[in-house]
Amino acid sequence: MDVQYAFVVAQDGARSLAGEEGAETIGFDEFSTCVALCGCVKYEEVEQMSLAQRVAGIVANLLGEKDEQQVITQAIVPKVTRFEPEQLKPPPHVSAASHLRFLAAWRRMDLSRIHGFPLWERPVFVRLLASFDELDAFFAFYAAG
């Protein structure tokens, strides 16, 4: 019913008022309006989506690029940027050598399978870096024994 409504609303009505043949069809501009209306109707429940996102979402659905879940997820799930530890300066009490050793150890750790990654990546990095000398000393002591 919503698609029928969008079809009727999208018609400019000039042909039907003039009594011309083909009043039951739409042209390209009317089709574009109809698709935009369908997107608005389809995603009207998702309040976080803008009008442009709704129209882009229905176009992606029609082209088979994304399903409904992918469109909604892209619209409501915030983008998470990965933390780049090389850009963070070490605290004053951490030596440059210790910082480089910790960076090397951090690169070897695969933490991506832990729940919530990468949201907690930066605070964990900062906390471990601050304690790395002590952790390294504990490890060296127990590994030697």
PyMOL commands that set and color helices and strands:
alter all, ss='L'
color gray80, all
select helices_A, chain A and resi 2-10+14-18+28-42+51-63+68-76+85-87+96-108+121-130+132-144
alter helices_A, ss='H'
color red, helices_A
deselect
rebuild
show_as cartoon
